[in-house]
Amino acid sequence: MKNPWIISTGRHVVILFGLSSLLIAFGTLGYMLIEGFSLLDALFMTVITLTTVGFGEVRPLDEAGRLFTIALIMLGAGFVAYNLAYFTQLLLDGNLLELYRRRKVRKQLEQLKNHYIICGYGQMGQIVARELRAYHVPIVIIENEESALIRLQEKGFLHLGGDATEEENLLAAGIERAAGLVSVVFKDTDNVFIVLTARDLNKDLFICGRASTPGTEKRLLKAGANRVVSPYASSALRIAHQILRPTVTDFLELALSGEGMELSMEEIQLPEGADIVGKDLMNSGIRSQYNLIIVAIKRSDGTMVYNPSPREVLRAGDILVAIGPQENLGQFGSRIYGRPHPAFKPC
């Protein structure tokens, strides 16, 4: 559906163009009838009069011609002043800039693939967006609150203004080409509806949803979410862990965030053809060359191997949970993937 502002502005411009043509035709016909000018001379006289360029008259005018010229100048000056005021207001009210921004965003969205869509830019949405940006993961945010849209624009996030529960906004965000979706809007009912719609639009999409009230987690999973996060339950559990095992909790938080220390924790999936596939941990060089500790291995069938032994053989598709210096993790990732991998922060 076309933007009503575009339709209205286009109609106004057409009217102004038509009135300008009528004014030129009026002046041309007047000079032809009053002064007996030829069509070209009359048109030339009309144009230089309306534009006030200061050229001389085609030939001296009689009294009637001068009176007609005065009237034409008054009409032209008023019309030009109106046009200037209109187009100045058009620029100042921001609609043209907003239209340009939307077209630019649309072009950027058309080029996105394997990105993540974040629905909602509240407290949780801001943290998710910040972390994904830090790891160079492409994201687009859907938000309909005006104040949040202003913050998004200030921070330079690619975003769409609209309701994430509407299918057309999810399609505009490129959900059919996306790798995942995070639904963290305020209402649980909206989160359930977003997850349901997203799963219908993309069967292979990774979806994470937020559940604020008891019972919502089960509904989100039934709607098609792969993971569900309950911020209140997670916060309560974190408080309990801070009381029971504060040092462990602090260490894990620092390792997962990578802030304030060189040590970090990452997961690395072994692709087909990686040079360490088929080797055991002892001979893989992970510890000796990169000083990394593998604390767990998730097999392609979902089996978890905790605290794997040095004789554990690595297979293609294994996800290694590694902990070690950030720089070493980045170097190991580059070796495995043959190029810098976006999962690692730049050091």
C-alpha angles and dihedrals in degrees: 000000000000121000110259090219091056091049093048094046092047091051091049093051091050090052091049091049090050092049091049090053091049091050092052091046090049092052093045093050091045094055091046093053100037102036101021093237121166117252093260094045092047092048091048092049091049094050096048090046095051094043093043092218092155100239118152124261119272086239134340114294126225123226095276091048092052092049090050090049091052091051091047092050091051092049093045095047092051092046093048091048090052092049092050092049092048097049092042090054089047090059096041098050090064098233094119092048090048091049090051091049092051092050090049091050091048091054091048091050092051089058095048122103135161088021132137125246117213115199109203131018101217125122094300094041091053092053093046092048092048094050095045091049090051088058093046093246110157111242141174122197126211114205134153103189112104097218091050091049090055090053091048091052092048092051093046098239118159103245148159125221109225148078113300090209090069114092094217091061092051090050090048088053089058098250091162089062097035127112095212150348131221116200112197104148118144101254120068091211090057091049091053092049092047092050091047092050093044093051090050091052096046120021094188097049120124106230129191119184137190122235118192101170132049113270095025092095091064092048092050092051091049090048090058109271117150093201133018125199124197107198094196094049091045092049092049091049091048091053090051091050091049088057098042102037110007097163093053091046093050091048093050093047092051093045093049095044096041090216124134096008140059092232118093140169123226141165118232124190115211111230126210110279097027109150093233095055109114093024126106121241093258093059098035094085092228093125100029098044103030104023091232127149119216106212097175143003124210112204122217090254091057097258113144122217110196122200092359118211122245088254094058107124117226119229134194110269094028115139111218119206101210132181126194145094114336093233092053091048089053092050092048091048091052090051093050097045098031091235140050107294121221092223090077125073115234111255 
